């Protein structure tokens, strides 16, 4: 039955939540991620899985689970790009709240409940980021797993200021945010030509549209995404590439505040690199900074729509 017709699953006393997971070539992990979402005790949600894999293994895993649980909605997508996948998930779901995690994450059974509670407590909040913690912190996993720590609840808005923050492995948003601020920029993000920073970009465009961004430490996921030491240089270059393209775009949109923010960030990281080099240490910042410069160059290959604050790929 089409998603838009499933009114029988919706409990009108609670908001309907659309959980989403976008996946590519992780058949060994997607099953656990899906099962962890479905184990949530919140009564009013479904789960949309967007699969961009190059084999049928992930589809078999997800469809097998879906045969036992009607809340699973599976879509195969031939084009690559995390932002493109998230946009399809948002467009093909119906929940008034979108809750997103990654295919290598495990969520607790109260994950959706805490997301809904956060939005109920702060009704002007439209975008929310929670903590992303290492699933296996032992044996160096704490340092080697990409993570996001939040020490206390915060609001990023016009009254409290903005900083570049967030991680797409654990975010939620009201559907109304995408109607006002637009969808994810499909040039940015993993699998896109500009590689990363789609989460930072969404947050800043939300801020530009006067949205309130919530940072909530009680909303957590566990990230089974350990990267070994030899993998980190390439990962940092990818992060830097996306960030460089992200900063460039908003500078090209003639945003003086963001131009100041970009200069401040690049100066700070350059200073850290110089200080570590002076001490005879090999700074990891070199990988990020080299990626950042490449990302600025990469972003120049795109046009920019100053009305929507999105990249336009030039033919």
Backbone bond lengths (Angstrom), bond angles and torsions (degrees), N, CA, C in turn:
res aa  C-N    CA-C-N  psi(-1)  N-CA   C-N-CA  omega(-1)  CA-C   N-CA-C  phi
1 X - - - 1.459 - - 1.532 109.05 -
2 X 1.323 119.02 134.50 1.468 120.60 179.89 1.515 111.74 -57.97
3 X 1.321 115.21 147.81 1.460 120.94 -175.83 1.514 112.24 -57.30
4 X 1.316 116.67 -41.55 1.460 119.76 -174.87 1.533 112.66 -67.39
5 X 1.352 117.51 -12.19 1.453 120.25 -179.13 1.525 113.29 -99.25
6 X 1.343 117.26 1.06 1.462 118.61 -171.24 1.523 112.52 -86.77
7 X 1.310 118.10 51.10 1.459 120.73 -179.87 1.519 112.41 -65.51
8 X 1.345 116.77 -19.07 1.458 119.15 -178.88 1.513 111.98 -68.82
9 X 1.349 117.43 -20.78 1.459 120.55 -178.78 1.522 111.93 -89.68
10 X 1.313 117.56 -6.93 1.446 120.08 -172.68 1.523 111.84 -96.65
11 X 1.302 116.03 125.20 1.453 123.50 176.12 1.522 107.12 -94.35
12 X 1.324 117.23 108.35 1.460 120.65 -171.53 1.524 113.09 -67.57
13 X 1.334 118.70 -12.03 1.462 120.18 177.71 1.521 111.88 -78.48
14 X 1.312 117.48 -11.30 1.457 122.85 179.85 1.521 108.43 -127.61
15 X 1.336 117.85 150.08 1.464 118.35 173.38 1.520 110.24 -64.92
16 X 1.316 116.52 147.09 1.457 120.05 176.87 1.520 108.46 -88.06
17 X 1.338 116.44 128.45 1.457 122.69 -176.29 1.524 109.44 -109.85
18 X 1.304 116.14 131.34 1.461 121.61 172.75 1.518 108.50 -103.21
19 X 1.326 116.70 107.42 1.466 120.67 173.66 1.524 108.04 -82.70
20 X 1.343 117.03 145.08 1.455 120.24 -180.00 1.526 110.08 -135.24
21 X 1.314 115.12 143.93 1.461 123.18 171.48 1.521 107.56 -134.72
22 X 1.317 117.14 127.80 1.458 122.17 174.27 1.527 107.61 -106.34
23 X 1.321 116.38 136.35 1.462 119.24 -171.96 1.517 111.54 -139.58
24 X 1.329 114.33 152.57 1.466 120.55 174.88 1.529 109.21 -153.19
25 X 1.318 115.48 114.27 1.463 123.02 171.95 1.531 113.77 57.40
26 X 1.330 115.95 41.77 1.460 120.10 172.95 1.524 110.36 -129.90
27 X 1.335 117.61 57.64 1.468 119.16 -178.97 1.514 113.03 -64.31
28 X 1.335 117.59 -20.69 1.459 121.19 179.94 1.516 112.41 -77.62
29 X 1.345 117.61 -16.35 1.467 120.66 -176.20 1.527 113.96 -118.12
30 X 1.324 117.59 -25.44 1.458 119.70 -173.08 1.526 112.41 -61.88
31 X 1.325 117.64 -35.21 1.464 120.10 -178.84 1.518 112.07 -60.22
32 X 1.321 116.28 -47.16 1.462 119.85 179.65 1.525 111.38 -64.42
33 X 1.345 116.95 -38.38 1.462 120.03 178.72 1.521 110.82 -62.51
34 X 1.326 116.73 -46.37 1.464 121.47 -179.41 1.526 110.81 -63.17
35 X 1.316 116.91 -47.13 1.474 120.86 -178.91 1.527 110.66 -61.39
36 X 1.331 117.86 -38.13 1.468 119.58 179.92 1.516 111.48 -65.33
37 X 1.323 118.09 -37.18 1.469 120.38 176.97 1.527 110.29 -67.64
38 X 1.323 116.38 -45.13 1.464 120.02 -177.98 1.523 112.57 -65.32
39 X 1.331 117.74 -20.32 1.464 121.44 178.78 1.520 112.58 -78.98
40 X 1.329 117.76 -0.11 1.462 119.65 179.98 1.522 110.99 -65.79
41 X 1.331 114.94 143.43 1.464 120.94 -175.54 1.517 113.07 -86.83
42 X 1.322 118.30 -10.86 1.466 120.53 176.65 1.531 108.79 -60.90
43 X 1.336 117.79 134.33 1.468 118.99 -168.27 1.518 116.01 -83.18
44 X 1.323 119.03 -7.61 1.459 119.87 -164.89 1.527 111.77 -131.78
45 X 1.324 117.81 73.68 1.459 120.01 -179.86 1.513 110.82 -154.17
46 X 1.323 114.92 162.29 1.452 121.17 166.81 1.523 108.35 -133.53
47 X 1.320 116.49 177.78 1.460 121.71 -176.37 1.522 109.55 -133.42
48 X 1.328 115.44 123.08 1.458 121.92 175.81 1.526 109.08 -104.88
49 X 1.328 116.61 126.90 1.462 122.89 177.59 1.520 108.32 -112.33
50 X 1.334 116.28 122.74 1.465 121.84 175.86 1.526 107.42 -105.48
51 X 1.320 115.93 120.69 1.466 121.98 -173.12 1.530 110.25 -111.27
52 X 1.335 116.46 118.35 1.463 122.19 176.82 1.532 111.29 -111.61
53 X 1.310 116.73 24.65 1.459 121.51 -175.03 1.530 111.81 -69.43
54 X 1.327 114.98 158.10 1.460 121.36 179.15 1.521 112.44 -95.08
55 X 1.322 117.58 0.89 1.466 121.82 174.75 1.530 108.29 -133.64
56 X 1.344 115.98 177.28 1.465 120.80 -177.53 1.527 113.10 -94.26
57 X 1.319 117.75 3.12 1.469 119.63 -174.41 1.522 111.91 -63.21
58 X 1.326 117.30 -44.97 1.473 120.46 -179.27 1.516 110.28 -63.19
59 X 1.321 117.34 -42.48 1.462 120.61 179.28 1.516 110.93 -58.53
60 X 1.323 117.59 -43.22 1.469 120.14 179.95 1.522 110.98 -62.35
61 X 1.334 116.67 -41.02 1.466 120.18 -179.93 1.524 110.88 -63.49
62 X 1.332 116.25 -49.50 1.468 119.97 -174.98 1.527 110.86 -69.20
63 X 1.330 116.97 -42.49 1.473 118.74 -179.52 1.530 111.18 -65.18
64 X 1.311 117.64 -33.08 1.462 120.38 177.29 1.520 110.45 -62.51
65 X 1.329 116.59 -42.08 1.470 120.06 177.60 1.524 109.83 -68.61
66 X 1.340 116.38 -40.72 1.456 120.59 -179.29 1.514 113.72 -63.50
67 X 1.317 117.70 -28.02 1.464 120.51 176.64 1.524 111.40 -64.59
68 X 1.322 116.53 -24.43 1.469 120.78 -179.51 1.527 112.71 -100.06
69 X 1.352 116.80 -11.21 1.471 119.86 -176.21 1.522 109.00 -143.62
70 X 1.335 116.09 110.61 1.462 121.98 -174.72 1.524 113.49 -69.99
71 X 1.340 117.43 -5.89 1.462 119.06 179.47 1.529 112.65 -78.19
72 X 1.329 117.22 -10.03 1.471 121.10 -177.34 1.526 110.02 -85.67
73 X 1.329 116.19 130.41 1.460 123.28 175.44 1.518 107.86 -121.51
74 X 1.305 117.18 118.81 1.465 121.93 -174.93 1.520 110.18 -109.83
75 X 1.351 116.90 134.92 1.462 122.53 176.00 1.528 109.04 -132.68
76 X 1.304 117.06 131.08 1.467 122.17 173.56 1.522 108.21 -94.01
77 X 1.324 116.74 137.62 1.465 121.91 -176.90 1.514 108.65 -131.34
78 X 1.325 117.15 125.26 1.467 120.28 -175.52 1.525 112.21 -81.45
79 X 1.318 117.54 -31.31 1.460 120.19 179.98 1.527 109.77 -82.02
80 X 1.332 115.92 143.51 1.453 120.89 -178.47 1.529 110.65 -90.18
81 X 1.330 114.78 165.46 1.461 121.60 175.61 1.517 110.87 124.17
82 X 1.345 116.22 121.35 1.455 120.65 -178.24 1.524 111.82 -62.67
83 X 1.331 117.49 -42.67 1.464 119.67 -179.93 1.519 111.24 -63.02
84 X 1.331 116.42 -40.65 1.463 120.28 177.65 1.536 110.11 -61.98
85 X 1.330 117.11 -40.87 1.462 120.55 179.60 1.521 111.40 -66.10
86 X 1.331 116.53 -43.56 1.470 118.75 179.38 1.525 110.65 -63.83
87 X 1.312 116.99 -38.39 1.466 119.23 179.00 1.524 111.29 -63.41
88 X 1.327 117.06 -40.13 1.462 119.57 176.85 1.524 110.58 -65.25
89 X 1.333 117.25 -41.11 1.468 120.39 179.70 1.525 110.75 -61.43
90 X 1.313 116.46 -43.35 1.470 120.46 179.85 1.522 110.39 -65.42
91 X 1.340 116.44 -45.20 1.461 120.89 -176.70 1.529 112.34 -67.68
92 X 1.333 117.69 -30.52 1.461 120.53 -175.77 1.527 113.30 -94.83
93 X 1.314 117.46 2.18 1.467 121.43 177.65 1.529 109.19 -109.86
94 X 1.332 115.97 172.33 1.464 119.41 -173.47 1.521 114.71 -126.22
95 X 1.323 118.24 -6.46 1.463 120.15 -174.47 1.511 113.03 -61.23
96 X 1.315 116.07 147.17 1.465 119.96 174.99 1.517 110.99 -74.09
97 X 1.339 116.26 -18.73 1.466 122.52 173.96 1.523 108.18 -122.41
98 X 1.334 116.03 132.97 1.455 122.77 175.01 1.527 107.48 -102.78
99 X 1.334 118.07 129.30 1.463 122.85 177.35 1.522 107.95 -122.96
100 X 1.325 117.22 120.68 1.459 120.56 -171.65 1.522 111.88 -122.33
101 X 1.335 114.37 138.16 1.450 120.90 170.42 1.519 108.33 -138.78
102 X 1.326 116.99 177.85 1.463 121.40 -175.90 1.527 112.00 -103.31
103 X 1.331 114.72 167.05 1.456 119.90 -175.93 1.520 113.57 -75.45
104 X 1.336 117.59 -7.07 1.470 120.32 175.35 1.526 111.08 -114.56
105 X 1.335 115.56 27.68 1.465 121.08 178.94 1.522 110.66 -119.30
106 X 1.323 115.05 154.58 1.460 123.35 175.24 1.513 107.85 -121.69
107 X 1.323 116.96 129.01 1.462 120.46 -178.02 1.518 109.67 -107.40
108 X 1.340 118.30 148.39 1.470 120.62 176.38 1.521 111.16 -75.13
109 X 1.316 115.89 166.47 1.465 120.55 -174.95 1.526 113.00 -70.14
110 X 1.334 118.23 -13.51 1.467 120.43 178.29 1.524 111.80 -107.72
111 X 1.323 117.51 15.94 1.471 122.03 -177.42 1.528 111.20 -58.47
112 X 1.327 117.79 -52.58 1.469 120.66 -178.26 1.526 110.17 -67.02
113 X 1.313 117.05 -41.30 1.472 120.57 179.39 1.529 111.35 -57.38
114 X 1.323 117.85 -42.14 1.465 121.12 -179.61 1.522 111.74 -71.12
115 X 1.326 116.86 -32.65 1.465 120.14 175.31 1.524 110.03 -63.84
116 X 1.316 116.48 -48.29 1.466 120.87 -179.85 1.526 110.42 -61.80
117 X 1.332 116.43 -42.54 1.461 120.03 -179.91 1.525 111.64 -62.22
118 X 1.328 116.59 -40.06 1.468 120.02 179.48 1.523 110.80 -61.87
119 X 1.318 117.09 -43.09 1.461 120.14 179.28 1.529 111.64 -70.66
120 X 1.323 117.85 -30.38 1.460 120.14 177.07 1.517 111.04 -72.33
121 X 1.331 117.42 -36.29 1.456 121.33 179.48 1.524 111.71 -70.18
122 X 1.331 116.86 -34.45 1.463 120.94 -179.96 1.527 107.65 -126.72
123 X 1.316 113.65 86.28 1.458 120.36 -170.39 1.521 113.66 -69.08
124 X 1.326 117.37 -13.71 1.458 118.87 175.49 1.530 111.81 -88.73
125 X 1.329 117.83 -5.77 1.461 121.12 177.26 1.522 110.70 -71.21
126 X 1.341 116.03 135.41 1.464 119.79 -179.52 1.528 113.02 -120.55
127 X 1.327 117.34 -24.26 1.460 122.22 178.99 1.517 107.45 -132.14
128 X 1.330 116.85 141.82 1.460 120.08 -177.24 1.521 110.26 -140.79
129 X 1.330 115.82 138.06 1.456 122.32 171.88 1.525 108.92 -118.33
130 X 1.335 115.71 138.44 1.447 121.68 175.35 1.519 110.48 -115.15
131 X 1.322 115.17 -178.57 1.458 120.07 -177.31 1.534 111.38 -77.53
132 X 1.328 114.41 145.22 1.463 122.26 172.63 1.526 106.07 -119.32
133 X 1.329 116.33 110.54 1.455 122.05 -173.03 1.528 110.55 -112.40
134 X 1.322 118.22 148.02 1.465 120.01 178.64 1.526 111.25 -59.72
135 X 1.321 116.29 132.56 1.465 120.31 178.01 1.521 111.09 -70.26
136 X 1.330 115.66 -33.38 1.469 120.84 -177.58 1.527 108.57 -132.60
137 X 1.323 117.18 83.52 1.473 120.68 -174.71 1.519 114.37 -73.38
138 X 1.315 118.33 -14.82 1.465 121.04 -176.85 1.536 110.64 -70.09
139 X 1.331 115.00 161.41 1.468 122.52 177.65 1.524 113.07 55.66
140 X 1.311 115.53 41.04 1.454 120.76 177.21 1.509 114.80 85.09
141 X 1.331 117.67 -1.05 1.456 120.64 -177.56 1.506 113.92 -62.43
142 X 1.337 117.16 -28.50 1.456 120.42 -179.60 1.531 110.96 -62.56
143 X 1.330 116.63 -39.98 1.463 120.87 -178.96 1.521 112.83 -85.61
144 X 1.325 117.57 -23.52 1.461 120.55 -172.20 1.527 113.63 -98.58
145 X 1.327 117.46 -1.81 1.465 121.21 179.81 1.518 110.12 -104.84
146 X 1.334 119.41 124.26 1.466 120.50 174.44 1.527 110.46 -54.93
147 X 1.319 116.22 130.46 1.459 120.05 -174.51 1.527 110.16 -147.17
148 X 1.309 115.18 170.76 1.464 122.10 177.58 1.520 107.57 -140.81
149 X 1.327 116.47 119.18 1.470 121.73 -179.88 1.523 109.84 -104.46
150 X 1.312 115.09 138.93 1.466 121.62 175.88 1.526 106.90 -129.41
151 X 1.307 117.36 117.03 1.465 120.80 -173.91 1.515 113.88 -81.57
152 X 1.322 116.89 -30.59 1.464 120.50 -177.25 1.525 109.15 -154.51
153 X 1.333 117.62 158.54 1.463 119.45 177.14 1.529 110.46 -62.45
154 X 1.322 115.63 137.21 1.462 120.71 178.65 1.519 109.96 -140.74
155 X 1.333 113.98 163.06 1.454 121.90 172.62 1.530 108.10 -124.47
156 X 1.323 115.55 131.69 1.453 121.10 171.44 1.517 106.70 -108.22
157 X 1.325 115.56 115.88 1.461 120.18 -177.93 1.512 109.11 -162.47
158 X 1.309 117.06 -175.20 1.464 121.11 -177.20 1.527 112.00 -62.31
159 X 1.321 116.68 -31.39 1.466 119.74 -178.75 1.521 111.94 -79.41
160 X 1.336 117.26 -35.35 1.463 121.13 -173.98 1.520 114.17 -103.99
161 X 1.325 117.18 -6.96 1.451 120.71 178.86 1.518 112.53 91.70
162 X 1.320 115.11 173.55 1.450 122.22 -176.51 1.520 109.87 -129.12
163 X 1.325 116.55 147.12 1.450 121.44 166.46 1.514 108.15 -142.74
164 X 1.303 116.61 153.59 1.457 121.29 -179.34 1.526 107.96 -70.86
165 X 1.329 115.79 115.51 1.462 120.24 -171.20 1.522 108.69 -159.44
166 X 1.325 115.66 149.32 1.460 120.10 173.59 1.506 111.66 134.11
167 X 1.327 114.80 163.58 1.461 121.69 177.07 1.513 107.46 -153.93
168 X 1.329 115.65 124.21 1.457 120.28 -172.95 1.507 114.95 -65.47
169 X 1.332 117.99 -11.46 1.461 120.50 179.23 1.522 112.94 -68.59
170 X 1.327 117.42 -13.43 1.470 120.94 179.81 1.518 109.06 -153.82
171 X 1.320 115.94 84.60 1.461 118.97 176.57 1.524 109.17 -140.10
172 X 1.309 114.29 159.36 1.458 121.13 175.62 1.517 108.44 -143.39
173 X 1.317 116.12 156.18 1.467 120.29 -178.57 1.516 109.30 -154.27
174 X 1.308 114.83 150.33 1.459 119.31 168.50 1.526 107.63 -74.07
175 X 1.315 116.63 143.35 1.463 119.89 179.09 1.528 110.67 -58.23
176 X 1.300 116.92 -31.25 1.466 120.32 -179.20 1.520 112.41 -60.96
177 X 1.339 117.89 -26.16 1.457 120.28 179.18 1.526 111.08 -61.59
178 X 1.328 116.86 -43.89 1.460 120.26 -177.99 1.525 111.48 -68.97
179 X 1.321 116.34 -26.99 1.461 119.76 175.57 1.526 111.23 -70.37
180 X 1.334 116.57 -31.13 1.467 120.27 -178.65 1.523 113.21 -92.57
181 X 1.332 117.09 -42.46 1.470 120.83 -173.26 1.521 113.01 -99.04
182 X 1.336 118.12 -11.03 1.446 121.22 -177.16 1.513 111.99 92.49
183 X 1.312 114.93 171.27 1.460 121.67 -177.87 1.526 109.95 -86.23
184 X 1.330 116.83 -176.09 1.455 120.63 177.22 1.529 110.02 -64.49
185 X 1.319 115.86 144.20 1.460 121.70 176.31 1.527 107.83 -75.07
186 X 1.331 117.26 114.32 1.454 120.98 -171.85 1.523 113.76 -74.63
187 X 1.317 117.76 -9.46 1.469 119.63 173.03 1.522 110.95 -76.54
188 X 1.334 116.76 -26.93 1.457 122.44 -178.91 1.526 110.72 -94.11
189 X 1.333 116.31 164.61 1.456 121.09 175.06 1.517 112.78 97.94
190 X 1.314 115.85 159.38 1.460 122.24 -179.73 1.520 110.65 -54.90
191 X 1.320 116.51 135.49 1.457 121.53 -178.46 1.504 114.24 84.52
192 X 1.340 117.43 -13.19 1.459 121.57 175.18 1.518 109.97 -89.42
193 X 1.309 116.58 168.59 1.459 119.91 -176.73 1.522 112.59 -66.30
194 X 1.333 116.35 -23.10 1.470 119.37 -178.43 1.528 112.26 -107.11
195 X 1.314 118.14 9.61 1.469 127.08 156.25 1.523 119.38 73.15
196 X 1.324 121.02 -33.30 1.474 119.70 -173.34 1.525 109.61 -162.88
197 X 1.342 115.68 -173.19 1.475 124.78 170.61 1.522 114.41 73.84
198 X 1.341 118.85 12.80 1.454 119.57 177.32 1.526 111.65 -64.92
199 X 1.347 117.44 -29.86 1.462 120.83 179.62 1.529 110.73 -72.59
200 X 1.333 117.37 -42.89 1.463 120.64 175.91 1.531 110.42 -60.60
201 X 1.322 115.33 -42.38 1.460 120.52 -176.61 1.520 111.55 -64.54
202 X 1.335 116.88 -43.75 1.464 119.43 177.89 1.519 110.03 -60.57
203 X 1.335 117.70 -43.50 1.458 121.14 -178.89 1.532 110.86 -61.64
204 X 1.327 117.03 -42.50 1.467 117.86 -178.18 1.518 111.57 -70.99
205 X 1.325 117.53 -38.55 1.469 118.54 176.56 1.530 110.81 -64.81
206 X 1.333 117.08 -34.78 1.456 120.03 174.85 1.525 110.74 -63.00
207 X 1.323 115.65 -44.79 1.469 120.73 177.49 1.528 110.45 -59.78
208 X 1.317 117.48 -42.90 1.460 121.12 179.29 1.524 111.24 -61.46
209 X 1.325 116.96 -28.31 1.470 121.01 179.11 1.528 111.44 -92.88
210 X 1.335 115.66 17.95 1.474 122.47 176.30 1.527 113.35 66.19
211 X 1.321 117.10 27.15 1.461 120.26 176.22 1.524 110.20 -80.92
212 X 1.320 115.39 156.55 1.463 122.53 174.38 1.529 108.64 -99.33
213 X 1.334 115.97 127.45 1.460 122.35 179.74 1.526 107.59 -106.30
214 X 1.320 116.31 127.46 1.454 121.91 -178.97 1.524 110.17 -102.06
215 X 1.322 116.59 136.53 1.459 122.62 171.94 1.520 106.74 -112.70
216 X 1.335 117.89 116.86 1.451 121.63 -171.49 1.537 110.91 -125.68
217 X 1.331 117.04 110.21 1.466 119.99 -177.80 1.510 114.31 -69.41
218 X 1.343 118.53 -22.31 1.465 120.00 -177.25 1.531 111.98 -77.44
219 X 1.337 117.24 -15.11 1.466 121.44 178.40 1.531 107.49 -91.55
220 X 1.313 117.26 104.79 1.460 120.82 -172.35 1.533 111.59 -123.96
221 X 1.324 114.64 153.37 1.463 121.68 165.37 1.521 106.86 -133.55
222 X 1.333 116.30 158.94 1.465 121.55 176.15 1.520 108.87 -106.81
223 X 1.314 115.34 127.81 1.466 122.11 -173.06 1.525 110.61 -100.33
224 X 1.322 116.08 114.26 1.464 121.97 176.07 1.534 107.74 -93.94
225 X 1.338 115.37 61.41 1.458 120.76 -172.81 1.516 113.30 -130.39
226 X 1.314 116.49 37.84 1.458 120.61 179.91 1.529 110.94 -55.61
227 X 1.333 116.44 134.43 1.458 122.86 172.47 1.523 108.13 -115.67
228 X 1.297 116.59 128.59 1.463 119.46 179.06 1.529 109.50 -70.10
229 X 1.323 115.65 162.59 1.470 120.48 -172.45 1.523 112.04 -56.44
230 X 1.317 117.23 -37.42 1.458 119.52 -178.29 1.527 112.19 -71.62
231 X 1.338 117.23 -14.80 1.463 120.99 178.75 1.522 113.12 -87.92
232 X 1.327 117.42 -18.25 1.460 120.18 -173.02 1.524 114.50 -68.10
233 X 1.340 120.92 -38.06 1.470 118.38 178.20 1.526 113.27 -55.76
234 X 1.325 117.37 -45.22 1.465 120.01 179.20 1.525 110.96 -66.04
235 X 1.335 116.79 -38.29 1.466 120.31 178.87 1.520 110.67 -64.27
236 X 1.338 117.18 -43.44 1.458 120.37 179.39 1.524 111.70 -65.43
237 X 1.341 116.95 -37.81 1.465 119.27 176.55 1.525 110.78 -63.64
238 X 1.331 116.31 -38.33 1.464 120.01 178.10 1.526 110.78 -65.18
239 X 1.343 116.89 -45.03 1.461 120.24 177.03 1.529 110.28 -59.50
240 X 1.334 116.02 -46.05 1.458 119.73 -179.50 1.514 112.00 -62.40
241 X 1.329 116.84 -39.53 1.461 121.16 179.84 1.531 110.02 -59.70
242 X 1.334 115.85 -50.40 1.461 119.54 179.81 1.517 112.36 -62.02
243 X 1.340 116.17 -41.31 1.467 119.53 -179.83 1.523 111.10 -65.04
244 X 1.332 116.76 -41.12 1.455 119.42 178.61 1.520 111.64 -59.84
245 X 1.336 116.67 -43.61 1.458 121.01 178.51 1.530 111.58 -66.98
246 X 1.319 115.87 -37.90 1.472 121.92 178.28 1.531 110.91 -63.07
247 X 1.327 116.89 -50.69 1.463 119.93 179.83 1.529 110.75 -62.77
248 X 1.321 116.54 -43.30 1.462 120.04 -178.94 1.525 111.36 -58.61
249 X 1.331 116.63 -43.24 1.463 119.78 -176.49 1.518 111.94 -57.38
250 X 1.326 116.45 -46.41 1.463 118.56 -176.18 1.527 112.00 -76.48
251 X 1.322 117.44 -26.54 1.458 119.53 171.08 1.530 109.24 -65.34
252 X 1.333 116.96 -42.29 1.468 121.08 178.53 1.523 111.66 -67.86
253 X 1.326 116.87 -20.51 1.472 120.26 174.61 1.524 111.71 -81.37
254 X 1.340 115.28 9.16 1.474 122.75 175.06 1.532 111.72 61.86
255 X 1.325 113.19 45.00 1.464 120.54 179.35 1.528 107.94 -100.41
256 X 1.344 119.23 102.79 1.470 120.71 -175.74 1.527 113.27 -64.47
257 X 1.326 116.92 -36.05 1.465 119.56 178.20 1.521 110.34 -62.36
258 X 1.326 116.11 -42.50 1.451 118.65 -177.86 1.525 111.45 -72.69
259 X 1.324 116.86 -31.21 1.463 119.06 175.32 1.528 109.96 -61.86
260 X 1.324 115.98 -40.88 1.466 120.44 176.76 1.533 110.55 -64.90
261 X 1.330 116.44 -42.10 1.465 121.16 -179.58 1.529 110.61 -64.01
262 X 1.326 117.47 -41.52 1.456 121.29 179.05 1.524 111.18 -63.93
263 X 1.331 116.32 -44.76 1.463 120.42 179.77 1.529 110.52 -63.35
264 X 1.317 116.51 -40.97 1.456 121.21 179.41 1.527 111.29 -62.71
265 X 1.326 116.84 -45.05 1.464 121.17 -178.62 1.523 111.04 -64.88
266 X 1.330 117.00 -47.39 1.459 120.24 -177.51 1.527 110.95 -65.94
267 X 1.328 117.12 -37.94 1.465 120.84 178.59 1.530 110.83 -65.06
268 X 1.328 116.90 -42.84 1.457 121.40 179.97 1.530 110.90 -61.61
269 X 1.330 116.67 -47.13 1.455 119.81 -178.77 1.527 111.58 -67.69
270 X 1.318 116.72 -36.47 1.462 119.98 177.56 1.514 110.70 -65.36
271 X 1.332 116.58 -39.43 1.465 120.83 178.65 1.528 110.71 -64.21
272 X 1.325 117.65 -40.54 1.464 120.93 176.97 1.529 110.53 -62.00
273 X 1.313 115.67 -41.48 1.465 120.05 179.52 1.530 110.95 -63.06
274 X 1.320 116.49 -45.16 1.463 120.47 -178.98 1.523 110.77 -64.82
275 X 1.347 116.66 -42.53 1.458 120.79 -178.90 1.525 111.52 -63.03
276 X 1.323 117.06 -43.89 1.461 120.08 179.15 1.524 111.39 -67.18
277 X 1.327 116.14 -38.30 1.454 119.64 178.71 1.521 111.18 -63.67
278 X 1.347 116.56 -38.63 1.462 121.24 -179.96 1.521 111.74 -64.93
279 X 1.340 115.76 -26.74 1.467 120.58 178.34 1.526 112.25 -87.63
280 X 1.316 116.49 3.47 1.450 120.31 178.89 1.501 114.70 80.07
281 X 1.328 117.34 15.09 1.460 121.48 178.77 1.520 110.01 -97.22
282 X 1.326 116.11 153.09 1.468 120.71 177.39 1.527 108.08 -91.20
283 X 1.322 117.68 102.75 1.469 119.54 -173.31 1.529 112.87 -76.15
284 X 1.319 115.11 134.18 1.466 120.02 176.75 1.520 111.33 -66.57
285 X 1.342 116.88 -21.62 1.460 120.51 -178.52 1.518 113.31 -59.13
286 X 1.343 117.90 -21.77 1.460 120.17 -178.96 1.523 111.20 -60.94
287 X 1.336 116.71 -36.12 1.460 120.36 -179.77 1.532 110.50 -68.76
288 X 1.322 115.48 -44.43 1.466 119.72 178.62 1.529 110.77 -64.26
289 X 1.326 117.27 -46.10 1.464 120.67 -176.73 1.524 111.55 -65.58
290 X 1.327 117.26 -39.01 1.457 118.57 178.03 1.531 110.31 -65.42
291 X 1.335 116.20 -39.58 1.457 119.60 175.50 1.517 111.72 -64.21
292 X 1.325 116.56 -38.76 1.464 121.60 -179.78 1.532 110.14 -58.81
293 X 1.319 117.03 -47.34 1.465 121.30 -179.70 1.527 110.30 -62.67
294 X 1.327 116.70 -42.11 1.458 120.41 178.28 1.529 111.12 -64.53
295 X 1.344 116.41 -35.83 1.458 120.37 178.55 1.511 112.59 -66.94
296 X 1.326 116.57 -37.14 1.468 119.79 175.28 1.529 109.32 -61.19
297 X 1.317 116.49 -44.71 1.466 120.28 178.37 1.525 110.94 -63.25
298 X 1.343 115.55 -41.80 1.456 119.19 179.63 1.516 112.39 -63.89
299 X 1.328 116.51 -38.72 1.455 120.14 179.99 1.512 113.37 -65.32
300 X 1.325 117.08 -26.73 1.467 120.95 179.62 1.524 112.18 -69.25
301 X 1.330 117.34 -13.41 1.458 120.75 178.01 1.521 112.17 -81.24
302 X 1.315 116.39 -5.23 1.460 122.20 -179.26 1.524 109.68 -111.31
303 X 1.324 115.36 152.34 1.449 119.92 166.25 1.515 109.79 -81.93
304 X 1.324 116.54 171.06 1.460 121.90 179.28 1.525 109.01 -132.26
305 X 1.320 115.81 130.88 1.463 121.40 174.29 1.525 107.60 -92.89
306 X 1.310 117.55 107.43 1.468 120.61 -175.08 1.519 112.56 -72.51
307 X 1.313 118.49 -14.73 1.463 120.71 177.06 1.527 111.10 -80.56
308 X 1.326 116.51 -44.81 1.463 120.11 -178.00 1.523 112.63 -93.62
309 X 1.331 117.16 -13.04 1.479 123.81 -176.99 1.530 110.80 62.53
310 X 1.324 116.15 35.81 1.454 121.74 178.96 1.524 110.36 -118.43
311 X 1.323 115.31 151.93 1.455 120.50 173.89 1.526 110.36 -71.07
312 X 1.330 115.68 149.14 1.463 122.49 174.03 1.524 106.62 -122.26
313 X 1.324 116.31 119.71 1.450 119.03 -179.64 1.526 109.46 -75.61
314 X 1.321 114.93 126.32 1.466 120.05 -178.94 1.527 109.31 -80.64
315 X 1.322 117.39 138.40 1.466 121.76 176.82 1.526 109.25 -80.77
